Amino acid sequence: MRLSGITADTGFLIGLERNKQRSMDVLAAASSRQIPISVPVAVVAEWWRGSRRQAQILKLVSPEAMTESIAKSAGEAIAAQPGATVVDAIVMASAAARGGVVYTSDFDDLSRLRTHFRAVRVLGV
């Protein structure tokens, strides 16, 4: 599978905010390979508190608008995986739309959603 992009969840952004090594390494590798890091706008809403550091981080990633297709796919995943959260399902649906990977600190929850999004690789930070 050719990597067409990275999707980041809230935990990844928090990792950048706190200068966690794994998140910083993923950012550096993606940047050096010119691989975009997409962040669904629902993740931005969950993470954003308006700090200067967050504003700097947001310039390093690509916020991704919600589409009807992604919203429907996320809703179907929630129906298929009881207990899944809306934001987690949106992250996975977003990644599935590109055939990419998700970097998360919530590995277990996002991995459970792989039953619905089989093409998405989930990697921990």
N, C-alpha and C positions, 0 to 999 in steps of 0.2 A: 504494500500500500504506500503510495507516495503521500508524504505529509504535506497537506495543503494549508495547514494552519494550526494554531494552538488556541484553545478556549480556556480562559482562566475563570476560576470561581472566586468567591469571596475570600477563602482561605489563602489563595495565592496572592491576592492583593494585600491582605494583612501581612503575609510573609515579606512582601516587598517593603511595606511600611515599616516593618520591624527589622529590616535588613537580615532576614533569615537566609542562611547560605544557600539552601536548595532553591528557593525562589529567585535569588539573585543570579545563581548559575543558569537557571532556565532562561531568564531574561537576557543574560549575556550571550548564551548560545543562540537563541532565537534572533537576536539583533545581528550577530555576526553572520548568520545564514540568511538574513533578510526574510525570516518567517514571521508573519504577522501574529500578534497575540490579540485575539478578540475577547471582549468582555461584554456579555449581554447587559443591556441597560438595567435589567432587574438586579443584577449583581452590583452594579454601580449604586443603585438605590439602597441595597442592603448594607453596603460598605461605607458610603460617602457620609462624612461628618463635617466637611468643609475646611479641613486643615491645609496648610501650605504644602506639607509633605504629600498629602493625597492629590493635590492639584498637580504636583510634579510627576507623580506616578501615572496619573491619568493621561499625561502627555506621551507616555511611553507605550501605551496600549491603544487599541482601537475599539471604542465603545460601539456595540452593535445594536441597532434598532430592532425592536420586536416586529416580526412579520406575522401575518395570519397563519401561515404555514407552520412556523415554529411554535406559535401558541397552540395550534391544534395538535401538533405532535407531542408537545409537553403535556397537554390535557389527556391524551390517549395513554401516555406513559404513567400518569398519576392513576388512571383507572386500572391499568395493568399491574401496578405496584403500589398497593395500599400502604399508606404511611409516607410515601415520597412527598417531598416539599415542592412547592411551585418553583422556587428558584433553582433547586437541583434539577428538576425536570427541564426547565428552560435551558440551563447550561448544557445538558446532554443533548437536547434537541438542536441547539445551536451548533454544537460540535458535529452532530450527525449530518447536518446540512452541508458541511464541508468535508466530511470524511477525515477529520483530524483527531487530535488527542485533547484530553482535559487534564489540566494540572489542578490538584485539589488537596486540601488538608482533610477533607471529609471523604476519604477513600472508600470506606465501607458503604456509605449511603449511595454514592454515585456508582459504585460497582454493582449494587443491586439493580440499578436502572439499566445496566447493560443487557438484561434480559429483553428489554424493549429496543435498545440501541446497540445492537451487536457489533456494528462497525467502528464504534468509538472505543479508543483505548483510554483507560483511566490510569493516571500516574500520580503518585503522591509527592507532596512537597513537605 
